[in-house]
Structure formats: structure tokens, C-alpha cells
Amino acid sequence: MDSGRAATGPRRSTRARTRVAACTALALAAGMLLAAPAAQADEAPMPDRAAARPKVAAPLPTLELPRAAEGGSFSAEDGALPAKPRSDVDGDGASDMILQDLNGVVNVSTGAGSHELVLQDGQGSQYQVYRDAFSAAGLREDGPVHFTLSSVGRLSAYANDLHSPVRYWSGSGWQIYNKVFSPGDLTGDGIGDVLARTYAGDLYLYPGTTSTGSPLASRVKVGSGWAQYDQLAGMNDVDSDGVADLFARNTAGELYFYRGTGEAARPFEGRVKVGTGWNIFNTLFSLDDLDGDGNAELLARAVNGDLYRYTSTGTGAFLPRVKFGSGMNSVNQFANAGNVPNWGKEDLAAIDTQGTLWWYLDQNNGRFSARQQLSSTGGWKGARITVTSSLDDDSYPEILQLWEGGLYTNGVSDEPYFIGSGWGVYNTLVGPGDLSGDGKGDLIARDGSGVLHLYRGNGNGTGFAAKQRIGSGWGQFNALLGAGDISGDGRADLVARAKDGKLYLYEGTGVAAAPFKAKKLIGSGWGSYTKLAAPGDMTGDGRADIIARTSGGTLYRYDSDGKGNFKPRASIGTGWNTYSGLY
């Protein structure tokens, strides 16, 4: 079997301003059975260029950010140096809001207005969506340093500029962590530091430096057991001692305060519980001190997109919340956000009974956008397709098509790209994300005898490494699906429905030789649904969700609870039996 060949044409060369990359940009829930809809083999259309994905109509709301007095708004007691704003892009002494929108574009709001922040990688235009982003102060004299984390674990540092920060350092291997961020200065030297948490919950401190080379010194392990938290929100300074502090939330909604010590070996004092009920929010983050009282505020986004501001009392507690904005569900990832970021899938596609392809966008509020037609009427009737979590660095899913035993994708160029032959032996292809731990999207293939194989992606969407047999007995399942992390640890997982209607979760391990843990029963009675699909994260909390359709056409959403189970279902519409396939 061919595992792939070099691309014959150039990769996409324009940055992602809108999602227009043919089928690769189609958000299809990775992982249903290939056949869709039923048709004779000679009816299946040959691979063809698909309609361009429509522009995402999700404008960012205007958010009025209070401006601090010149010189900064932080204060410090007992002679300590005041904390420096972490993301003061325009140099006015106050942090600005940096975020990545639904199109993958990085924007900065400096008060009443906002504009794109074009990060210059020194390699020409890039069609790349970052997995995460954050800023740190004190590393350079020209302003904060902006950090981005790519899907394959490359951490890059950019010198500050109001419009076009330029990269001056990058390092690889950061995919071993599920969260990387800067809470501020943890060591008391006035330089911002970085924390990184492994999937197992070990926490490491990377002290910041003013070196002209790497901005970070060697890591120091500072704790374990941090996997219990689904949000880690660095606050810079909430108690006027000039040292960064941290808030951590678990899936039960309990919020804990970790006061900074200023010591690298022990950066935090013991935790203090400061509240419950915080799981009503899908994102926690801070823009440092917004009201000029010398202490940082905590910002919290609800699922409906409302943004709330919690003013610190200086002791780890907060005054009653104040609504700070709305419509913020159009933000995919806030810089310095506390969540484990979702990446690689955030859409749904559907083929109707005529064979027409339609597209829906997840809106981070549990709902889909209005559908948009992506093909000519009946243009996809009989096509054997599957959709995977992103196989390259643009975060947009790939649509794969089987035709005459060959595997094709529209995600490489404007024409169908031939990946390889011999794929007709498989009845199911699933692309839940990175299963091997290298940050690149992978493919799962099941043959007619129920044997499961792993194909490790090359990171470009053009091919795969030689197959690895990873199990047998998978013929017991009539649906395999997945698009991201369901268990809450940041690794891609797989969901399987047995023929008796029981639903199982296979948690990802990040190890190619054994990419899944033992199956876990997470429900029964799922045989009543005629279609299942995995559209990625629908609620903006970074965790993957799934949808299920009844025979009557009602569509339900099942949200991940961050512990490997699903919350009670929520109805999100009727009339969905007009579709023969959901992806």
C-alpha cells in the first residue's frame, strides 16, 4: 500500500484570513463510517474540487478596556517592585487583550479599537493556526514578549510591535505539555516566567531571562498532582507583593488560590479554596490590573459569550462579579487563558438526501451557525468520505475520499490530491487527532476483519507513515468517532458504539505502539440514535463534544464533563433527518 508521496504542487501560501481552503476547511466530525450515503460503486463520483468554504461571519465585539495611568497600574508594598503588565502592546502602561478569533487570526484590542497582530515568523506568509498564545513582561526592553505554541509543539517568542511582532527565538518539544503559560514573575527578579504542565500533571517552571538567545532558562519541577485542574489562570499579582499568583479550577467548579512566594524552587504557598460554582464558565483568564487598584482582575467567559469581571480584594477573594462584555463566544482562544486549548476541529458538515454538501460552524456557545451550501446540488451523492481532525498546521479538518481504492484529499491544493492506493480494504477511517504524541494528526483505519491500524500523519496532510497494527476485535462497533480530547487531559480520544447500543471511551495515551487505554463504558441505549458525529468543541471549554440524531430528526448535544463522561443531553434542533450523513 502506498503511504503517500511528495506534494506535486505548492502548499497554501496565504494566511488564514477566512476559512476558504476547499474541503480541508470543512468542519466535519471526524470519524463516522465511510459509506455515506448508500450507493452502488459505479455511482460514486470521482474526486473533484469542492466549493470553497464560506467566510466565517463572526465579528469580534468591541470591548472598552480601561486604560491605566502612565507608568503602570500595579502597586507593591514593603519596597517590592510592582509587577509589569504582561501584554502592554501599545506601551501605555496597561495590558491589552490578545486573542485568536474563529478564523485563526490573532487580534489585539488596545482599548476602544482592535486590529490584527501579524506575527512574523521569518518564513514568509504562513497558513497556520496556533494552539495557544500568551505574553510575558520583563524579558526585553522593547515591551512584552509574545509566545505562540504550534500544534507540533514549537514554542516561539516574538519581540513586541504594535502591528507586526517578529520572531527571535523558537524551540521544539513542547508538545509534551498540555498547558504552557506565563502567570507573571514567580521568582521576584522582575522578569516574567513560564509554567508548563505535563499530561500526567507535573508542573515545571521555566525562569525568564533577558538573554539575547533563549528567553527561558532550564526547567525546574515545582509540583505534581496538577492534572486535577481544567483551568490554570495566571494572575500576575493580586496581593501587591510584586510576585505572580495563580488561580486553579477543577471540573467540580471549585476555585483555589495559590499565592506566589517569589522562590523558584517553591513558587506557591499551599492552596486556599476561594469559591464554588465556577464551572458555569468555559474560560478563565486575566488582563492584569484594569481598574488601577494595584491588583489584577479575573475575567470569566460564560458559555453564552458573556464576559464577567471579578475585582480582587487583595487576599485571593473577589468582589461580586460585574458583566464586562458580551458576544465573546466569537473568540476561539484568549491569550493567557487558563483552559487546555481545543485544536483541529470545530465544525460539522452534512450531506442531504440529494447528495448536497452543507456546512455548519461551532459557535463556542453550544449551537451551530446557520448552514451554508458548499457544493452543487447533488454533487456529493454516493461519495465515500470521512473527515479527520486537522492533518496539517491550519487547524481545519480534512475531508478524505475513497475512490477506486485510492485515498484523496482536497486539503493540499486546489485540486484533489492523491495520497495512495490500496485503501479500499478499509470500511472505516477515523482521524481523532494526534495519537502518537508528536503533535501531528493521525489516522485510524479498520479493515473488514475488525483489525485496527494506526497511520501516523506527516504533519502536511500529504501522507502517512507505514501502518501499525494496534488491535483486533473492532468489528463489534458500528460507529467510531472522535475529534479531540474528551477525558480532559488534552490528548485525543476515541468513542466507539457497540452493536448493542453501549458507548465506550478509549482514552488516548500519546504512545503510537498503544495509542489507547482500556475501554471504559460511558453509556448505554445509544442504539436509538441513527447518526453520531463529533464536531469538536461546541461549548468553548477546550473539550470535545459529540452530537446524536434520533430517527425523528431531533439533534442532541452531549458535552464532555472533563472526566471522561458526558453531561445530560441538550436538544439543539429538529429537522435533521433531511441529512443522510453527518460528519
N, C-alpha and C positions, 0 to 999 in steps of 0.2 A: 504494500500500500504506500502510495506517495504521502509523505508527511508535510509537504509544502515545497515551494520553490521561491526563488528570489522575485521580488516585485519587478514587473516589466515596465512600470510607469512610476512617475513621481508620487510621493505621498502628498496628502493635502498640505498646502503651504500657507493657507490663510488662517489666522487665529480665529477662535470660536467667538464670533460676534453674535451669530444666531445659529440655531441648530439646523443646518442645511445639508448635512452630509448624507444624502440619499438614505439607504436603509440602515447604515451604521448608526444614524441618529434616531432611528425608530426605537421608542421605548417599549420593548416587548418583554413580557415577563418571561425570563429565561427558564425554559425547561419543560414544556409540555411535550406530549408525544408528537413525532414528526408529521404524521398524517393529518392534513387539515386543508380543506375538508375532504371527505371521501371522494375518490375519483378513480377512473381507470388509468393505468400507467400511461397510455398514449394520450390522455387528456392533459397531463401535467405540462404547464408552459415551460419553455426553456428559460434559463436565467436571463433576465433583462434588466435594463436600467430602470430604477424605481423613481417615482416622483420625489422631488426634493422635499425634505422635511420643512414644515412651515416654521416661520419665526415664532418664538415664544413671546406671547403678548402678556408680559408680567412686569410692568414698570415698577421700579423701586419707589416707595413712598418717600416724600420729603420729611426729614426728621430734623427739627430745630435742636441743635446741640448748644448748651450753654458754653460760653467762652470764658476761660479763666483770665485773671489779670496777668499782665506780662510778668514773666519770672516764674510762673507755675503756681498751681493752687495747693499743692501738698504742703503741709507743715510738719514739723518734727519737734519733739520735746527733748529736754535734757541734753541739748547740744548735738543730737543726731542730725545727719544730713537728710534733708527731705527727699522723698522718693521722686524720681523723674518720670514724667508721663511716658508710657510705653509706645504710643503711636501718634506722637505730635508731628504730623507730616508737614504742616504749614508753618511750624515754628512759632506759634502764638502762645505757647505755654500750656496748652491743654490737649489731651488725647483726642484724636479723630477716629471716626468709625470706618474700619476697613472690612469689606465683606465680598463674598463671591455670589453672584446672582444666579438665577435659574439657567442662564446661558453659559455659565462658567467664566464670566467676565469679572475681574477684580475691580471693585469700585471703592472710592474713598469719599466720605462725607466730612467736610471741614466746618460745618456749621449750617448755614441756610442752604447751601448748594452741594452738589456732588459731581464727580467726574470719574472716568476710568483711570485706573492706576496701571499703566502699561509696564510690566516687569520685563526688563531687557535681559535675556539670557546669553547674549553674545553669539547666538547661533541663527540669527535671522528670525523670521516670524515662526511662531510655534502654534500648533493646534493642540493645546494641552489644557487640561483642567486639573487644578491642584487638589490633592486630597485634603490638605489643611493649610492654614496660614496663621502666623502670629508675628508680633513685633516685640522688640526689646530695646531698652534705653541704656545709654552709657557706654556702649561698645565703640562708638565713633563720635567725633566732634561735630559732624555734619548732620546729626539728627539720629532718630531711631534706626535700627537695622530691621529690615523686613525679611522674614523667613517664610519659605514655602516648602511643602513636603509633597513630592510626587507620588504617584501610585506605586512605583517600583522602589521607593524608599530613598530617594535622593533629597537631602535637605540642602537648600540653597539660601544664601544670605545676600541681601541687596542693600547697597548704600542708599540712603534716603534721597528722594527727589519728589517734588510736588506732583509730577506727572509721569516720569519715566525712571524709576529706580533701576540701577544697573547691578547685576550680579557680580560679586567679587570673590565669592567662595562657594563651594559645594562639596558635599561628602555623601557617600553611598552607605548602604547597610542599615538605614533607619527603619526598614520595613519590619524589623524585629520588635518594634513598639506599636501599640495600638493607640497611644496618645503621646504627642510631643507638644509642649507649650512653654511659654515664659510667664511665671507669676510675678516677675519683677526681680529685685535684688534680694537674694536669700543669704548672702554672705556678709553684708554690711560694708562692702567696698565701693558702693555707688554704681556698680555695673550690673546690668540685667543678666540673670542666669536662666538656664533651661532645665526643665524636668521632663523625663521620658519614662513611661510605664510599659513594661512588657505585658504580653498576653497572660502570663501567669500571675501578674500583679506585683512584680518587683518594681520599685521606684528608684530611678537614678538621677543624680544631679550632675549637670554639665556646667561648671562655673564659666561665666562670661569673661572674655579677655579683650583688651584693646590692641591685641597683636594685629599686625598687618596681614598675617596669614589667616589661620583658622580663628574664628571668633569664639570658639569654645575650647576649654581645656578638657583633659581626660575625665571620664565619668567617675562618679563615686556613688556606690549603692547606699541609699539612705533609708530604705524600708522595704517591707513586704506586706502582703495582705491587702494591697490597694485595688485588687480586682473586684472588690465588693461594691465599688462606686461606679456609677454610669456617667457621672458628671464631675469633672475636676475644674473648678473655676478659680484661676489665679486672680488675686485682687490687688496686687501691688502693695498697698498699705492701707489698713483700716483702723490702726490704733496709734498713728502719729509717731512711730519709732523709727521710720525710715526703712524698715525691713518688710519684705513681701509677706503676705498672708494668703491663706488658701481656704476655700470652702469646697466641701465634697458632699455629693448626694448619692444615696443608694436607691435601688429600684423601689423600695418601700416608701420613698418620698421623704426620708429623714435627712436633714441637713446638718452637717458638722463643720465646726470652725477649727482650723489649725493655725495657731498663732506662730509667726516666724520668729526664730531665735537669733538669726544672724550668724549661725555656725554651720559651716559646710558639712560637717560630719553628722550633725543633728539639726536639720533646718527647721523643724517644727516641734512645738510643745505637744503634749497629749491633746487629743481631740476633745471638743466640747459640743454637745448636742444643742443646737440653737432653734430647731423647729421641725415640724412635720407637715405633710401635705404638699410638699414641693414637687411631687410627681405630676402635678397639673401642668407643669411647664416642660417643653421639649428641648429647651436650650437655656443654659445659664452662662453669663459672661460679664465682663466689666470693662468700662471705658475709663477707669481710674476715677479721679475726683471731678465730678461735673458741677457741683454746687458751690465749690470754693470753701468748704468747711474743713479742708485738710485731710479728709478721709475718702477712700474710694467707695463708689456705689456699686451694688449688684444689679444687673439687668436680667430680666427673665421673660422669655417669649412663650406665650400660650399657643396651643395648637391652632386656634383661630387666627393667629397672626398678631394679636395684641401684645404690646411690649410694656412691661412694668418696671418701675424703678424703685429699688429699695435703698434708702439712705441709711448709712451705717451710723451707729451710736458711738463708735469708737471702742466697743467692748466685744465685738463679734455678734451683737444683736442688731436688729433693724427697726426703724420706724415703720409705721403702716405703709403699705405699698401705694404708689401713685401711678396711674396709667400714663405712659410716656409716648406712646405711638400706636399705630395700627397698620395692618396690611404688610407686616414684616414676614409673612409666610412666603413672600417672593424672594427671600434670602435663602440660599442653599446652605451657606456656612459663614458665620461671623468669625473674623479673626479673633484669636484668643478665646474662642468658645470652649465650653467645658465638655462637650459631647464627643464620643467616638464618631468621627465623620462617616457618613454614607458615601459610597463612590461606586460608579459603574452602571447604575440602573435607577431610573426614576420615571418610567413611563409605562404605558400599556398600548398595545396595538390589537386590532381586531379585524378579522375577515368576515364579511357578512355572507349571507346565503347565496348572493350573486357572485361572490368572489372579489368584492371590492375591499381594498385595504384602508383602514381608518386609524387615526392616531389620537391618543389622549395623554395629557401631561399630569403627573402627580403635582399637587399644589402645596404640599407640606402642611395641609390642614385636613387631611383625611378624605379629600374629594379630588375628582378629576376635572380638568378643564373641559370646555366644550370640544367635541370631536371635530377633527378636520380630515378631509379626504386626501389620501396620499397616492392613489393610483387611479387609472381609468376604470370605469365601471366594468366589473368582471375580470379585471386584468390579472388577478392572482388566483382565480378559481382552479382548484386541483393542485396548486403548488405544495410541495413538501418542504416545509420550513421549520426552523427553530430559531430562537433568539437568545443570545447569550449576554451575560454581563460583559462590559467593555473588554475587548481583547487588545486595545492599544491605550494610549495615554490621554484620550479625549473624554473619557467617562461616559461615552454614549454607546449603548448596546449595539451589537452587530446582528444583522439578520442573515442567517445562513440558509442556503437552499440546496437540497439534493436533487440532482437531475442526471439520469442515466448512470448512476453510481458515482458521479463526481460531486465534490463539495465546492460550492461557490459562495462568495460573499460580495456585497456591494460596498463594503466598508473601507476599501483601499483606494479606489479611484472612482471615476465617474462611470466606469463600465464594470460588468461582472468580473470578478477576479477568481480564477481557478486555483483552488487550494490543493486539490489532489484527487486521485481516483481510488476506487475500492471502498468507498464509504457506504455503498448500498447494503452492506451486511448488517447495518445497524438500524434498529427500529426506534431508537430514542437517542437524542443528543441533548445534553444539558450543560449550560455554562453558568454556574453559580458565582464565579469569581475566582480569586486566587486560592488554590487548594494546596500549593506546594511551598508557600512561604517566601517566594521570590518577588511578590508584588505584581506579577503578570497574570492576566486572566487565563484560565484553563478550561478544558472541555472534558465532559464525561460522556462516554458512549456505551450503550448497551446493545449487545447483539441478540439474535433470535433465541439463543440458548440460555439467556439470562446472565451472561458473563459481562462484568462491568470493567471498562478500561479508562485510564486517565491519559489525556493528551495535554502535555504542558505547553502553554502558549509561548510564542517567541517575543511577545510584547509589541508586535507591529500589526497583528491581525492578519498576517500573511501565511502562517503555517504553524505547525506543532512539532514537538519532539516525538520520537518514537513512542508508540503506545506502551503503557504499563498496565498489566492485569492487576486489578485491585479487589476482585471479589466475584463470587458466583451466587446463584440463587435469587438474582434480582428480577427474575420473571414473575415473582409473586406480586409485583407492584404494577398498577395500571396508570399511575401518574408519578413522575419525578419532576420536581421543580425547585427553584431557588434563585435568589438574586441578592446576595449579600448576607449580612450577619443577623441571625435570629436569636442566638443564645446570649448575646450581649457582650461577647469577648472581643469583637472586632473581626473575627475570622468568618469566611464564607461557609455557609451551612447548606445542607440538602434536606428537603422534605419529600417523603415518599408515602403514597397512599396504597394500601394493600387492597386486594380484590374483595375483602370482607368489610371494607369501609374504614378500617383503622388507619390512623395517621401517625407516622413516625418521624422523628427528627434525628438526623445524622449530623452531629456537630463536627465542624472542621478542625483539623489538628495542625495544619500548616506543614505537614510532612508528606512528601509525594508518595513514599512507599506505602503509607497507611493514612490516606487523607481524611478518614472519618473515624470518630469514636463509635462505640457500640450503639446500636439504635435505641431510641428512647420513645416509648409510647406517649403521645401527647393528645390523643383524642380518638373517639370512635363515632360512627354514624356519618362519616364523611362520604359514604357511597351515595347519599341522596343528592349530591351536587353533580351536575352534568359537566361542569368545567371548573378547573382550578388554574390559577395563574399567579405569578409572582412579579408584581410591578415595582419591587424595590421598596424604598422608604416612602410611605404616603403621608406620614404624620410629622416629619421633620425632626425626629429624635435620633436619627442615625441608625435605627434598627429596621431590618427588612420586615415587611408585612406581606400577607397574601390575600387574595380575593377568591370567592367561591360563588358560582351561579347555580340557582335552582332550576328545575325543569320549567317552572313558571316564568322564568326570566328575571327574578329578583337577584340583585348582586349584593353580596355581603363582604365587608372588610374585616379581617382578623388582624389586630395589631399585636406585634410582639411585646411581651412584658419584660424583656431583657433577662429572663431567667430560663429561656428555652421552652416557654409555653406561649399560648395566645390568650389575649383578653377576650371577653364575651364579644360576639359578633355585632357589627353595626351595619344596618342597611344603608346602601349608598345609591340606590336607584332601581328602577324596574325597566322592563322592555329589552333586556339584554339577550333574550333568546333570538333576537334578529341576527345574532352572530353564530357562525358555525365554528369559529376558532377564536380563542383569546390567548394572548401571548405576553 
